[in-house]
Amino acid sequence: GKLVLTKRAFLQMRNDSVIYQGTPGSSDYRGIEALTWRGALVAWADASGIKLFDIESMSRIAHVDRPAGARSSLYPTISYLRPTLMFETSDALLVTWGDCVMGMDVKEVTVTVRKKPQPDMMTALTHGSATPEDVPPTTVKRRQVECNMAWELDCIANGVVPLDKEHLIVLGLVPKEEDNGKENDVDQINDLELQVISRSTGTVTYADIIPLTKHASEVSSKESACNHHLLSTFAVPCMDENISNTNALDQDFMKLFS
């Protein structure tokens, strides 16, 4: 998979920059599987992990390895695991992949670096009459990424959206259960479940099975996590940085499930 940034330069001339070129290194390599962009930040995921790129500085600011639970070979009833990336705000990224949910904050920090030496200083360094410590320092602003949340889910995630400052909503596949409470054999399909997850503990605050009717020809021994997507208009105001996040669970949201 190749990721290309296209800009319009002088006289609308097109300027393409390759910011990532993936290299197939395993049998499960599928190129770039997920991509999201907000403000100055781009995030994408492939078989090697999750990358974050700063458009303003044209530099990669983070690489997060693929979660251990993001391999379909671990699940007998799942054929393909699709990563989900979503910028909750311009500096907060939500990620689900396999049985993992993560949250990342992008912060701007000030660091001290050595300026590029001027020609006269380069000459002095070459002749040994100056040392690198003689190069005057300067301060620059850089973005760095911190992981604020990483939890193991009891489902295979199909998507995630923010609910409030304390909770997330995850759509996932869970093993289908029989009426007697025992799990079915591996040749049975999974249930699709909507879960409200606590950001601070990773526990399920509320869960509800979404009833789906499938034709007999659609029932398979394995199911792909990309068959279902989570879209929420409720999450849109939560992602507005000008609106303060409240605890929606204390309001009328739970009435939707009653």
N, C-alpha and C positions, 0 to 999 in steps of 0.2 A: 504494500500500500504506500502511496505517495501523497503527501499533503503539500499543496501549493497555495501560497498567499499571493493574490493578485491585487495590484494597486494601479490607480490611474494617475499617471504622471503628467508632465507638461504637454499641452495640446491633446489631452486624453489618450496619450500613448500608454499602452499596456505594459506593466512591469511585473513579471512573475518571479517569485522567490520560492524555492523548494525549502520548506522548513522541517520536513521529515521524510526520510526514505526508509521504509521498513525492509527487513531482510528475512525471508522465510527461513526459519531455523528448526521447525518442528512440523509434524504431520497435521497438527490442529491449527496451523497458521491460516487466518482468513483475511489478512490485510487489516485495514483500520475498521474496527467494528462499531465504534461509537465516536461521535464528535459533537462538541458544543462550543459556542463562542459567545462571550458577553464582554462588552467594553474592550479593554486592552488585553484580555486573557482568552486563550484558546486551550481547550483540554480535549484529548483524544485517548483512545485505548486500542491496543492490539494485543497479540498473544503474549508479548513481553511485559506488559503492564500499562500504567496510566502516565501520561505526560502532560505537563502544563507549560505553556509558552507565552512569553510576554511580547506582544506585538510592538510596543513602544521601544523596547530595547533590542528587539529581534534576538532574544535569547531564551533558551529553555531554562525554566526556573525550578522544575521538579520532575522526578521520575519515581513512581511508586510501583513496586513489583506486583505482579498479578497475585491476588489472594490465593492462599492454599486451597480454599474451598471452591475455586472458580474453574474446576475441571470436570467436564461432563462424565469422564470415566468413573468418577466417584459415585454417580447416581444411576442405578439400573433402569430407571424409568424416564431419564432425561437424555435427549440426544444432543442438545446444543444449549450452551449458556451464553446469553447476550449481556454484555455490560451496559449499564445505564449511567449516563453523566448528565448532571443538571446544575446549572449555576443558580443557587438559591438567591444570592445577591451578586453584585459585581465582584465581590471578594470572598465568596463562600461557595464551595463546590460540594454537591452531594453525589455519592457513587454507590451503586449496588452492582454486585457481580457474584453470581453463584449464591452462596449462603452468607455473603458478607455485605454489610452496609458501612460506609465510611463518610466522614465529614472532614473537609479541609478548609482552613482559613488561609487566605493570601494576605500577608502583611507587608507594608512598606517600611523598610529600615534604612538607617543612615550608616554607612560604613566609610572607613578611612582607607584610601588607596594611594599609591604613589602615581603621580602624574607622569605622562610620557615625557622623557627627557628632551629638552631643547637641543638643537645641534651642537651648541657650545658645551653643554653638559655631556652629550654623547661623546664628544672628543675627549673631555676630561676623564670620563669613565674608561674609554679605550686606552688612554695613556696611563691610567692608574693614579692620576692626580685627584680623583674623586671616587667616592664609594656610593653604592645604591642608597645608603642612608642619607646622602647629601641631596637626593632628589626630593623636592618639597612635596609633602603629602597634600591631598585634597579630599573632600568628602563628597560622596555620591549617594543617591538613593537607589535602592534595589528592592525587588520584591522577593520574599521568601515564603515558603509554604509550611504550615504546621497542621498536623493531623489532630483534630479535636474530638474525634469519635471513631471507633472501630468496633463493631459488634458482630457476633455470629448469629445469624437468623435461624429460625426453625422452619424455614421455607426456602425455596429457590426463587430468588427475586426476579420479577419481570419489570419492575419500575419503582420509582420513589418520587414523592412530592413532599414539600414541607407542609406541616399543619399549623404549628405555632413554634414559639421559641423553645418549647419543651418536648415536642412530639413530631414524628414523621409518619407518613402513610406509605406502606409498602404493599405492592401487589405481588403475590407469590404463589408458587405451586407447592402443595402439601400432599403427602400420600393419602389416597382415598381410603376411607374407613367403611367397613361393613356395619350393618345395624347393631351387631353385637360388640362393636368397639374394636374388633381386630382388623389389622391392616390387610388389604387385599394382596393377592399374589402380584408379582411384578408385571403380569400381563394385563393389569388393569390400569386405567387412566388415573391421573391425579386430579385433586380438587383445586379450584382457584380460590384463593383466600385474600381478603383485604385486612391488613393488620395495622393497628396504630401502635407505633413503637416509641418508647421513652428514649430520648436522646441521652440522658444521663446514666441509665442502667441497661439499656438494650432490651428490656423486657416488653412483652406484648401487653399493652393496656387494654386493647379491645381487638377482637377478631370476628370476622363474619365470612362464611362461605358464600361465594357468588354462584348461584345455580346456573349451570349451563346444560343445554340439551344438544347432544351430538348424534349425528346419524351413525349408524352401525359401521359404515365404511370409513368414518373418520376416527374411530377408536383404534389406537395403536399401542403396542407394548412400550413405545417410547414417545415422549412428547418434547417439543422444542420450546425453550423459554422465550423465543421470539414470536410465538403465536399470539401473545397477549401484550397489550400496551396499557399503561396507566396515564390518562390525561385528566387533569383536574382544573376546572375554572376557579375552584375555591383557593387553589395555590397561588393564583395570579396576584391578588392583593397582598398575600403574605410575602411575595418576592419584591414588592415595592419598598425600596429603602426609605421612602418618605413616610411610610406608615409604620407605627410602632407595633411590634408583635405582641399579641395578647395570648392568653391561654384559652384557646378555642374550646377545649374540652369543658371549660367552666361555663360555656355559653350554649348555644343551641345546636352545635354540630352533632352531638350525640343523638339528637332527635331524629337525624337522618337514618340511624340504625335501629331505632325502636319500632 
